[in-house]
């Protein structure tokens, strides 16, 4: 799957937050695909028209970028390409949560990639989270993920110590990675864009493509942590690991 992805080199249009845009673009390049980061409303439909997937991230959302997301999203729906939504800090403010729910209701979102706190906010479940952190709460995470997947007709990925992916019926778990990944801003944001790239695979099921991307990403994190012991070095090592040969990334050797 990785070899085929690199041979196709899909173009991923990212409307993302300014905190992570550089890291996200470099991560996609390291993986072997092409990023485009434009968010001006007057050109996003045209950019999405050239793209193979659209990745939306509300981390530093403004009214301007929100409008651009809708314009690009409608262009993606018209073209029939995957739309990935990263609801950063969805539970932090009423505005963010309302924005996420509008995007989920009005766009055909293929994949919602979130942490437990963001998922709980979207589902209206009891959860204690602060800012963009995952937080903690009661209740079955898988059941909440399935509920959201069915309500919005989308695939849901919940990342954490163990990653979960569900389409509302089938649920898969992915283990691996390293705690250092939580010390580098943008790791989840980059993951959303990486999963967007794998969703351009028309030969595999969408859930299988997402699970593969999650495991590959976790393997890269595990390998990078063996080389780099601190966040600054880890970020660089992680990008290097994403660019490694297929065998090393897939099997985590």
C-alpha positions as CSV (number, residue, x, y, z in Angstrom):
1,X,0.0,0.0,0.0
2,X,2.8,2.4,0.8
3,X,4.8,1.6,-2.3
4,X,1.6,2.2,-4.4
5,X,1.0,5.4,-2.6
6,X,4.4,6.7,-3.3
7,X,4.1,5.7,-7.0
8,X,0.9,7.7,-7.3
9,X,2.1,10.7,-5.2
10,X,-1.4,12.1,-4.5
11,X,-1.9,15.8,-3.9
12,X,-3.4,16.5,-0.5
13,X,-5.0,19.9,0.0
14,X,-4.7,21.0,3.6
15,X,-6.6,23.8,5.1
16,X,-4.9,23.7,8.5
17,X,-3.8,25.8,11.4
18,X,-0.8,28.1,11.3
19,X,0.8,26.4,14.3
20,X,1.4,23.1,12.4
21,X,1.3,23.9,8.7
22,X,5.1,23.6,8.1
23,X,5.4,20.3,10.0
24,X,2.3,19.0,8.2
25,X,3.7,19.8,4.8
26,X,7.1,18.4,5.6
27,X,5.5,15.2,7.0
28,X,3.6,14.6,3.8
29,X,6.7,15.3,1.7
30,X,8.6,12.8,3.9
31,X,5.9,10.2,3.3
32,X,6.3,10.7,-0.4
33,X,3.1,12.6,-1.3
34,X,2.5,16.2,-2.3
35,X,0.9,18.9,0.0
36,X,-0.8,22.1,-1.0
37,X,-1.6,24.5,1.9
38,X,-3.8,27.3,0.4
39,X,-6.7,28.6,2.4
40,X,-7.8,31.7,0.6
41,X,-11.5,31.4,-0.2
42,X,-11.1,32.7,-3.7
43,X,-8.8,29.9,-4.7
44,X,-9.6,26.9,-2.5
45,X,-12.2,25.4,-4.8
46,X,-9.7,25.5,-7.7
47,X,-7.0,24.0,-5.5
48,X,-9.3,21.2,-4.3
49,X,-10.2,20.6,-7.9
50,X,-6.6,19.5,-8.5
51,X,-6.3,17.5,-5.3
52,X,-6.8,13.8,-4.5
53,X,-8.0,14.5,-0.9
54,X,-8.9,17.4,1.4
55,X,-7.7,17.6,5.0
56,X,-9.5,20.2,7.2
57,X,-8.1,21.2,10.6
58,X,-9.8,23.8,12.9
59,X,-6.8,24.4,15.2
60,X,-6.7,28.1,14.6
61,X,-10.1,28.5,13.0
62,X,-11.3,32.0,12.0
63,X,-14.5,33.0,10.1
64,X,-12.4,33.4,7.0
65,X,-10.9,29.9,7.2
66,X,-14.3,28.4,8.2
67,X,-15.8,29.8,4.9
68,X,-12.8,28.5,3.0
69,X,-13.4,25.0,4.5
70,X,-17.0,25.0,3.2
71,X,-16.0,26.2,-0.2
72,X,-13.2,23.6,-0.5
73,X,-15.5,20.9,1.0
74,X,-18.2,21.4,-1.6
75,X,-15.6,21.2,-4.3
76,X,-14.3,18.0,-2.8
77,X,-17.8,16.6,-2.8
78,X,-18.4,17.6,-6.4
79,X,-15.1,15.8,-7.4
80,X,-15.8,12.8,-5.1
81,X,-12.6,12.9,-3.2
82,X,-12.1,12.1,0.6
83,X,-12.7,14.8,3.2
84,X,-10.8,14.4,6.5
85,X,-11.8,16.6,9.5
86,X,-9.5,17.2,12.5
87,X,-11.7,18.9,15.2
88,X,-8.9,20.3,17.2
89,X,-10.1,21.4,20.7
90,X,-13.7,20.8,19.7
91,X,-14.8,20.9,23.4
92,X,-12.8,24.0,24.3
93,X,-15.4,26.5,23.2
94,X,-18.9,26.7,22.0
95,X,-17.8,28.3,18.7
96,X,-15.4,25.4,17.9
97,X,-18.0,22.7,18.6
98,X,-20.6,24.5,16.5
99,X,-18.2,24.8,13.7
100,X,-17.3,21.1,13.8
101,X,-20.9,20.0,13.9
102,X,-21.8,22.2,10.9
103,X,-18.9,20.7,8.9
104,X,-20.0,17.2,9.8
105,X,-23.6,17.9,8.9
106,X,-23.1,19.9,5.7
107,X,-20.1,18.1,4.2
108,X,-19.7,14.4,3.3
109,X,-16.8,13.9,5.8
110,X,-15.0,10.6,5.1
111,X,-13.0,10.5,8.2
112,X,-13.1,12.2,11.6
113,X,-9.7,12.0,13.3
114,X,-9.9,13.1,17.0
115,X,-8.8,12.4,20.5
116,X,-11.1,11.2,23.3
117,X,-12.0,14.6,24.6
118,X,-12.9,15.9,21.1
119,X,-15.0,12.8,20.4
120,X,-16.9,13.2,23.7
121,X,-17.6,16.8,23.0
122,X,-19.1,16.0,19.5
123,X,-21.1,13.2,21.0
124,X,-22.3,15.2,24.0
125,X,-20.7,12.6,26.4
126,X,-19.5,13.4,29.9
127,X,-15.8,14.1,29.6
128,X,-13.3,16.4,31.3
129,X,-10.9,18.0,28.8
130,X,-8.9,21.2,28.8
131,X,-8.0,23.1,25.6
132,X,-6.9,20.7,22.9
133,X,-5.9,17.9,25.4
134,X,-7.7,14.6,25.4
135,X,-8.7,14.7,29.0
136,X,-10.5,11.8,30.7
137,X,-14.0,10.5,31.4
138,X,-16.3,7.6,31.9
139,X,-18.0,5.4,29.4
140,X,-17.0,3.1,26.6
141,X,-14.9,5.0,24.1
142,X,-15.7,2.4,21.3
143,X,-19.4,2.8,21.9
144,X,-19.1,6.6,21.7
145,X,-17.0,6.3,18.5
146,X,-19.6,4.0,16.9
147,X,-22.4,6.4,17.8
148,X,-20.7,9.3,16.1
149,X,-19.7,7.2,13.1
150,X,-23.3,6.1,12.6
151,X,-24.8,9.6,13.3
152,X,-22.6,11.3,10.8
153,X,-22.0,8.4,8.4
154,X,-18.3,8.7,8.6
155,X,-15.2,6.7,9.8
156,X,-14.0,7.7,13.2
157,X,-10.4,7.5,14.4
158,X,-9.7,8.1,18.1
159,X,-6.0,8.4,18.9
160,X,-4.4,7.8,22.3
161,X,-2.4,5.2,24.1
162,X,-4.2,2.7,21.8
163,X,-5.7,4.0,18.5
164,X,-9.3,3.0,17.6
165,X,-10.9,3.1,14.1
166,X,-14.5,2.3,13.4
167,X,-17.1,2.8,10.7
168,X,-19.9,2.2,13.1
169,X,-19.9,-1.6,12.5
170,X,-16.4,-2.8,12.4
171,X,-13.8,-1.6,14.9
172,X,-10.1,-2.1,14.8
173,X,-7.3,-1.2,17.3
174,X,-3.8,-0.1,16.6
175,X,-1.0,-0.2,19.1
176,X,2.5,1.2,19.1
177,X,4.0,4.7,19.0
178,X,5.7,6.3,21.9
179,X,4.8,8.8,24.7
180,X,7.3,11.3,23.1
181,X,4.7,11.8,20.3
182,X,2.5,13.7,22.8
183,X,5.4,16.2,23.4
184,X,5.5,17.5,19.8
185,X,2.8,19.8,18.6
186,X,1.1,18.8,15.4
187,X,1.6,15.1,15.6
188,X,-2.2,14.5,15.5
189,X,-2.6,17.1,12.8
190,X,0.0,15.5,10.6
191,X,-1.6,12.1,11.2
192,X,-4.9,13.4,9.8
193,X,-3.2,14.5,6.6
194,X,-1.3,11.2,6.4
195,X,-4.6,9.3,6.7
196,X,-6.0,11.6,4.0
197,X,-3.3,10.4,1.7
198,X,-4.0,6.7,2.4
199,X,-7.7,7.3,1.8
200,X,-6.9,8.1,-1.9
201,X,-6.3,4.3,-2.3
202,X,-9.2,3.1,-4.4
203,X,-8.1,-0.6,-4.3
204,X,-8.5,-1.1,-0.5
205,X,-11.4,-0.6,1.8
206,X,-11.4,2.8,3.5
207,X,-11.2,1.3,7.0
208,X,-8.3,-1.0,6.0
209,X,-6.5,2.0,4.4
210,X,-6.9,4.0,7.6
211,X,-5.8,1.1,9.9
212,X,-2.7,0.7,7.7
213,X,-1.9,4.4,7.9
214,X,-2.4,4.4,11.7
215,X,0.0,1.4,12.2
216,X,2.6,2.9,9.8
217,X,2.5,6.2,11.8
218,X,2.8,4.4,15.1
219,X,5.8,2.3,13.8
220,X,7.5,5.5,12.7
221,X,7.0,7.0,16.2
222,X,8.4,3.9,17.9
223,X,11.5,3.9,15.7
224,X,12.1,7.6,16.1
225,X,11.9,7.3,19.9
226,X,14.8,4.8,19.8
227,X,17.0,7.4,18.2
228,X,15.9,10.6,19.8
229,X,15.2,11.0,23.5
230,X,13.9,14.6,23.6
231,X,11.1,16.4,21.7
232,X,13.2,18.6,19.4
233,X,15.3,15.7,18.1
234,X,12.3,13.4,18.0
235,X,10.4,15.7,15.6
236,X,13.3,15.5,13.1
237,X,13.8,11.8,13.6
238,X,10.1,11.2,13.1
239,X,10.2,12.9,9.7
240,X,13.2,10.9,8.8
241,X,11.4,7.7,9.8
242,X,8.4,8.6,7.6
243,X,10.7,8.7,4.6
244,X,12.2,5.3,5.3
245,X,11.9,2.3,3.0
246,X,8.6,0.4,2.9
247,X,9.8,-2.6,5.0
248,X,11.1,-0.5,7.9
249,X,7.9,1.6,8.1
250,X,5.4,-1.2,7.7
251,X,7.0,-3.7,10.0
252,X,8.6,-1.3,12.5
253,X,12.0,-2.9,12.3
